[in-house]
Amino acid sequence: MTEVTLSAEQQAVFDAIETTRDHIFVTGRAGTGKSTLLNHLSWHTSKQVVICAPTGVAALNVGGQTIHSLFRLPIGVIADHEIEQSRELRKLLGTLDTIVIDEVSMVNADLLDAVDRSLRQARGRPHEAFGGAQVVLFGDPYQLAPVPGDADERAYFDDQYRSMWFFDAKVWGEADLTIYELSIIHRQHEAEFKYMLNAVRHGRVTAEIAKRLNDTGARPAPTEGAITLATTNSTVSRINAAALAKLPGRALTARAEVSGEFGGRSYPADEALELKVGAQVMFLRNDSDQRWVNGSIGTVTKIDSTVWVEVEGETHQVQPAVWEKYRYSYSPTTKSLKKDIVAEFTQFPLRLAWAVTIHKSQGKTYERAIVDLGQRSFAPGQTYVALSRISELDGLYLSRPLRPSDIIVDENVLRFMARSVAIPGIEA
């Protein structure tokens, strides 16, 4: 783990989490360092903390557990169904000071209410929100939305909740949530591009901003060194397969080693990674020696027992990486939480990268990218996520001009985010 120095605003939020029992939502535009702060918190907190996330891959990325496996909750709407808890689970949840939920914007209101009910039940404090534990949420509702279920689930939410979003969970009728919005962007440095991205984020794109983005994006795309960000898996698979097939030679396959209870198919990299010399690849992990970061694009130059990749003119030998899946448990000897490794996934931290889905580009930074919104952008925040991956305006290429219908912002998010507060002592 490389030690990072927090910015003043990140430090102020860390102090608020560490020194109060307030329920806190940490948000901010893409590239403001939410992940950096969460990582720092997991290493430096003095509290008994568990970290969880709505999906398997998000949980792996933060070294935590999925919400469903941590709280042993059934999949689907939980509503007022009985929540069964083993003695071990009650012990575990009773020991906690703080529950951290990452990518909370994907968590629906029913699931957050089930977390609240689980904690009240396990901790024997039925009249206290979250059973008296502190809840710290990380995410950006302008980027990722909860995924609607089938028609019955949607009808249930229409009937029971103002919206599906976590911030409309019933628990907030009994608890206050303080919103801290990080404002200093570490990904982009051009004031003009930051201003335009903010307009896309809030759905306030003027004709001038749209023209500037479209004029910039209309240039012919580079033939190499840029990645296509597309809306669907099928588009991504098609682009990657076609580009790999064009390269001479036979594809070599690296198979992942999976041990322990990995469960499901939420692998952090391809189980069977097909590569050829000349393939454009993206790194899926930061390098401890800082030779590349999560999202760096390179070209495969040699394949033997390991893979050699050229990144920005330098060739590096890439070794397989190990992703560890954790499970929290209660240790009777120390009377505290322990975090055990229950599974490991070993694979080269690479993925073919002529294209990637906008969803999978979450959290990554690219110098150059071709944004392909297909026929239309179909999810709130999708266009913002795609554009905000790119570090400078000059790196933007568009497969077609942006249209007003591509900029979708959920009205519920605007309502909730109007309550956000400035971070004390920090000027935005």
C-alpha positions in Angstrom: 0.0 0.0 0.0 1.4 3.4 -1.0 1.0 6.1 1.6 -1.0 9.1 0.4 -1.3 12.5 1.9 -4.9 13.7 2.2 -5.8 17.1 0.9 -7.2 19.5 3.5 -10.8 18.8 2.5 -10.3 15.0 2.6 -8.6 15.3 6.0 -11.6 17.4 7.3 -14.0 14.6 6.2 -11.8 11.9 7.7 -11.8 13.9 11.0 -15.6 14.2 10.9 -15.9 10.4 10.5 -13.3 9.6 13.1 -14.3 12.0 15.9 -18.1 12.0 15.7 -20.8 9.4 15.5 -22.7 11.3 12.8 -24.1 9.5 9.8 -22.1 10.9 6.9 -22.4 10.8 3.1 -19.2 11.5 1.3 -19.8 12.5 -2.3 -18.2 14.6 -5.0 -17.6 14.9 -8.7 -15.6 12.3 -10.5 -11.9 12.6 -9.7 -12.3 14.3 -6.3 -10.6 11.5 -4.4 -13.5 9.6 -2.8 -11.6 6.3 -3.2 -8.4 7.7 -1.9 -10.2 8.9 1.3 -12.0 5.5 1.7 -8.7 3.7 1.4 -7.0 6.0 3.9 -10.0 5.4 6.3 -9.7 1.6 6.1 -6.0 1.7 7.0 -6.0 4.5 9.6 -9.3 4.4 11.5 -9.2 3.7 15.2 -12.8 2.5 15.1 -14.2 -1.1 14.6 -15.1 -0.6 11.0 -16.6 -2.9 8.3 -16.6 -1.9 4.7 -19.2 -3.2 2.3 -20.5 -2.5 -1.2 -23.6 -3.5 -3.3 -21.7 -5.7 -5.9 -19.0 -8.3 -5.7 -16.5 -6.3 -7.8 -17.1 -3.1 -5.9 -16.5 -5.0 -2.6 -13.2 -6.5 -4.0 -12.0 -3.1 -5.0 -12.4 -1.8 -1.4 -11.3 -4.9 0.4 -14.7 -5.5 1.9 -17.7 -7.8 1.6 -21.0 -7.4 -0.3 -23.8 -6.0 1.7 -25.9 -9.2 1.2 -23.1 -11.5 2.4 -22.1 -9.3 5.4 -25.6 -9.0 6.7 -26.7 -12.4 5.3 -29.7 -10.8 3.6 -31.8 -12.5 0.9 -31.6 -11.2 -2.7 -34.6 -9.1 -3.9 -37.0 -6.9 -2.0 -36.7 -7.6 1.8 -39.7 -5.4 2.9 -41.0 -6.7 6.3 -39.8 -10.3 5.8 -38.2 -11.7 8.9 -34.4 -11.3 9.0 -32.7 -14.4 10.3 -29.5 -13.9 12.3 -27.1 -16.5 13.6 -25.4 -16.0 17.0 -22.1 -15.2 15.2 -23.7 -12.5 13.0 -25.3 -10.9 16.0 -21.9 -10.8 17.8 -20.2 -9.4 14.7 -22.8 -6.6 14.2 -22.9 -5.9 17.9 -19.1 -5.2 17.9 -19.2 -2.6 15.1 -18.7 1.1 15.6 -19.1 2.1 12.0 -20.5 0.5 8.8 -19.0 2.0 5.6 -20.9 1.4 2.3 -19.1 2.2 -0.9 -21.0 2.9 -4.2 -24.0 3.6 -2.1 -25.8 5.2 -5.1 -26.5 1.7 -6.4 -28.1 0.6 -3.0 -31.9 0.9 -3.1 -34.0 2.3 -0.2 -35.3 -1.2 0.7 -31.8 -2.6 1.1 -30.7 0.3 3.3 -33.8 -0.1 5.5 -32.9 -3.9 5.8 -29.4 -2.9 6.9 -31.0 -0.6 9.5 -33.4 -3.4 10.7 -30.5 -5.9 10.9 -28.4 -3.6 13.1 -31.3 -2.8 15.4 -32.1 -6.5 15.8 -28.5 -7.7 16.3 -27.6 -4.9 18.7 -30.7 -5.2 20.8 -31.6 -1.5 20.2 -34.9 -1.6 18.3 -35.7 2.1 18.8 -32.4 3.5 17.6 -31.5 4.1 13.9 -28.9 1.5 12.7 -29.0 0.1 16.3 -26.8 3.0 17.4 -24.0 2.3 15.0 -22.5 5.0 12.7 -23.1 4.7 9.0 -20.7 6.3 6.5 -21.7 6.2 2.8 -19.5 6.9 -0.2 -20.7 7.5 -3.8 -22.0 9.9 -6.4 -25.6 9.7 -7.3 -24.9 11.7 -10.4 -22.9 8.8 -11.7 -24.5 5.5 -10.8 -28.2 4.7 -10.1 -29.9 1.8 -8.3 -30.9 -0.9 -10.8 -34.7 -1.4 -11.1 -35.9 -4.9 -10.5 -38.8 -6.6 -12.3 -42.3 -5.1 -12.6 -43.4 -6.3 -9.1 -40.4 -4.8 -7.4 -40.9 -1.5 -9.3 -44.6 -1.5 -8.2 -43.5 -2.1 -4.6 -41.1 0.9 -4.6 -43.8 3.1 -6.2 -46.1 2.1 -3.4 -43.7 2.3 -0.5 -41.1 4.9 -1.3 -40.7 8.4 -2.7 -38.0 6.9 -5.0 -35.7 3.8 -5.1 -32.7 5.9 -4.0 -30.9 5.1 -0.7 -31.6 8.7 0.5 -35.4 8.0 0.4 -35.1 5.0 2.8 -37.5 5.2 5.8 -34.6 5.2 8.3 -33.9 8.8 7.4 -37.1 9.8 9.1 -35.4 8.9 12.4 -31.7 9.8 11.6 -29.9 12.8 10.1 -27.5 12.4 7.2 -24.7 15.0 6.8 -23.6 15.3 3.2 -19.9 16.3 2.6 -19.2 17.1 -1.0 -15.5 16.9 -2.0 -14.9 19.7 -4.5 -11.2 19.7 -5.5 -10.8 17.7 -8.7 -7.5 15.7 -8.9 -8.2 14.1 -12.3 -8.7 17.1 -14.6 -6.7 20.3 -14.4 -8.2 22.5 -17.1 -10.7 25.0 -15.7 -12.8 25.0 -18.9 -13.1 21.2 -19.0 -14.0 21.0 -15.3 -16.7 23.6 -15.8 -18.2 21.7 -18.8 -18.2 18.4 -16.9 -19.9 20.1 -14.0 -22.6 21.3 -16.4 -23.1 17.8 -17.7 -23.2 16.4 -14.2 -26.1 18.8 -13.2 -27.9 18.7 -16.6 -27.2 22.3 -17.3 -25.5 22.0 -20.7 -25.8 25.2 -22.7 -25.7 25.3 -26.5 -22.2 26.8 -26.2 -20.9 23.9 -24.0 -22.5 21.3 -26.3 -20.9 23.0 -29.3 -17.5 23.0 -27.7 -17.7 19.4 -26.7 -19.0 18.3 -30.1 -16.5 20.4 -32.1 -13.6 18.9 -30.0 -15.0 15.3 -30.2 -15.6 15.4 -34.0 -11.9 15.1 -34.9 -10.9 11.7 -36.5 -10.1 9.3 -33.6 -6.6 8.0 -33.2 -6.0 4.5 -34.4 -4.1 3.5 -31.3 -3.7 4.5 -27.7 -7.3 5.5 -27.2 -10.0 3.4 -25.6 -13.7 3.3 -26.7 -16.2 3.8 -23.9 -19.4 2.1 -25.0 -22.9 1.6 -23.4 -23.3 -2.1 -23.9 -21.2 -5.3 -23.3 -22.0 -6.5 -26.8 -20.5 -3.4 -28.4 -17.4 -3.8 -26.3 -17.0 -7.5 -27.0 -17.4 -6.9 -30.7 -14.7 -4.2 -30.9 -12.2 -6.1 -28.8 -12.7 -9.4 -30.6 -12.4 -7.7 -34.1 -9.3 -5.8 -33.1 -7.6 -8.9 -31.6 -8.5 -11.0 -34.7 -6.8 -8.4 -36.9 -3.4 -8.9 -35.2 -1.1 -11.6 -36.7 -0.4 -14.8 -34.8 -2.2 -17.1 -32.5 -4.0 -15.8 -29.3 -2.5 -17.1 -26.1 -4.8 -17.7 -23.1 -3.9 -17.0 -19.5 -6.3 -18.8 -17.2 -7.0 -17.4 -13.7 -6.4 -19.5 -10.6 -9.4 -19.3 -8.3 -9.2 -20.7 -4.8 -11.6 -20.7 -1.9 -15.3 -19.6 -1.9 -15.2 -17.0 -4.6 -18.9 -17.6 -5.4 -20.8 -16.3 -8.4 -19.1 -14.8 -11.5 -18.1 -11.5 -10.0 -14.5 -11.9 -11.0 -12.3 -8.7 -11.0 -10.6 -9.7 -14.3 -11.2 -12.2 -17.1 -11.2 -15.9 -16.1 -9.6 -16.7 -19.5 -7.6 -13.7 -20.8 -6.8 -13.9 -24.5 -3.8 -11.9 -25.6 -1.5 -11.4 -28.6 1.6 -9.4 -29.2 0.3 -5.9 -30.2 -2.9 -6.1 -28.2 -4.1 -2.9 -26.5 -4.6 -3.6 -22.8 -5.7 -1.7 -19.7 -4.3 -2.3 -16.3 -6.9 -3.2 -13.6 -4.7 -2.5 -10.6 -2.3 0.3 -9.4 1.3 -0.9 -9.4 3.0 -0.8 -6.0 6.1 0.6 -7.8 3.9 3.2 -9.5 4.9 2.1 -13.0 1.2 2.2 -14.0 -2.1 2.9 -12.4 -5.6 1.3 -12.6 -6.8 2.5 -16.1 -3.3 2.9 -17.7 -3.4 1.8 -21.4 -0.5 -0.1 -22.9 0.5 -2.5 -25.7 1.6 -6.1 -25.3 5.2 -6.5 -26.6 6.1 -10.0 -25.6 4.4 -13.0 -24.0 6.4 -15.7 -22.2 5.8 -17.0 -18.7 4.7 -13.4 -17.9 3.4 -10.6 -20.1 5.5 -7.6 -21.2 3.6 -4.3 -21.8 4.8 -1.0 -23.1 3.3 2.0 -21.3 4.2 5.5 -22.5 7.4 4.4 -24.2 8.6 2.1 -21.4 8.3 -1.7 -21.4 7.4 -3.4 -18.1 7.2 -7.0 -17.1 3.8 -7.7 -15.6 3.3 -10.4 -13.1 -0.1 -12.0 -12.1 -1.9 -10.1 -9.3 -3.9 -11.6 -6.5 -7.3 -10.3 -5.6 -8.4 -11.3 -2.1 -12.0 -11.8 -1.1 -12.6 -11.1 2.6 -15.2 -12.0 5.2 -15.6 -10.2 8.5 -16.0 -12.3 11.7 -16.0 -11.8 15.4 -13.1 -13.0 17.4 -14.1 -14.1 21.0 -10.4 -14.1 22.1 -9.7 -10.4 21.2 -13.4 -9.4 21.5 -13.0 -7.5 18.2 -13.6 -7.9 14.5 -11.3 -9.9 12.3 -11.1 -9.9 8.5 -10.2 -13.2 7.0 -9.3 -14.1 3.4 -11.8 -16.6 2.2 -10.9 -16.7 -1.5 -8.2 -15.6 -3.9 -8.3 -14.9 -7.6 -4.9 -14.8 -9.4 -4.6 -13.4 -13.0 -2.6 -10.8 -14.9 -4.1 -7.4 -14.0 -4.9 -6.7 -17.7 -8.0 -6.6 -19.9 -8.3 -6.1 -23.6 -8.8 -2.4 -24.0 -9.7 -1.3 -27.4 -13.1 -0.9 -25.7 -14.7 -1.1 -22.2 -18.2 -0.4 -21.0 -18.9 3.0 -19.5 -20.0 1.1 -16.3 -16.7 -0.7 -16.0 -14.7 2.5 -16.6 -16.0 3.8 -13.3 -13.1 5.1 -11.2 -10.6 5.0 -14.1 -8.7 7.8 -15.8 -7.8 7.9 -19.5 -5.7 10.4 -21.4 -7.7 9.7 -24.6 -11.0 8.0 -25.1 -13.6 7.6 -27.8 -17.1 8.0 -26.3 -19.7 5.8 -28.1 -23.2 6.4 -26.7 -24.7 4.1 -29.4 -28.2 5.0 -30.5 -28.8 6.9 -27.2 -27.5 7.1 -23.6 -30.1 5.2 -21.6 -29.1 5.7 -18.0 -29.0 8.8 -15.8 -25.4 9.9 -15.3 -24.0 7.7 -18.1 -22.7 10.5 -20.3 -21.2 12.2 -17.3 -19.4 9.1 -16.2 -18.0 8.6 -19.8 -16.8 12.2 -20.3 -15.4 12.6 -16.8 -13.0 9.6 -17.2 -10.9 11.7 -19.6 -8.1 13.8 -18.1 -8.2 16.6 -20.6 -10.6 18.0 -23.2 -8.1 17.4 -26.0 -8.4 13.6 -25.2 -12.1 13.5 -26.1 -13.3 11.9 -29.3 -17.1 11.3 -30.0 -18.5 8.5 -32.2 -21.4 10.8 -32.8 -22.4 14.3 -31.6 -23.9 14.7 -28.2 -27.6 15.3 -28.2 -29.7 17.0 -25.4 -31.4 13.6 -24.7 -27.9 12.1 -23.8 -27.8 14.3 -20.7 -30.1 12.6 -18.2 -30.1 13.8 -14.6 -32.6 12.2 -12.1 -34.8 14.8 -10.5 -34.6 12.9 -7.2 -30.9 13.4 -7.1 -31.2 17.1 -7.7 -33.7 17.3 -4.8 -31.4 15.4 -2.4 -28.1 17.0 -3.4 -29.6 20.5 -2.8 -29.0 19.6 0.9 -25.2 19.1 0.5 -23.0 21.2 2.8 -19.6 22.8 2.3 -16.8 21.2 4.2 -16.0 23.4 7.2 -13.0 25.7 6.7 -12.6 24.7 3.0 -13.3 27.1 0.2 -14.8 25.5 -2.8 
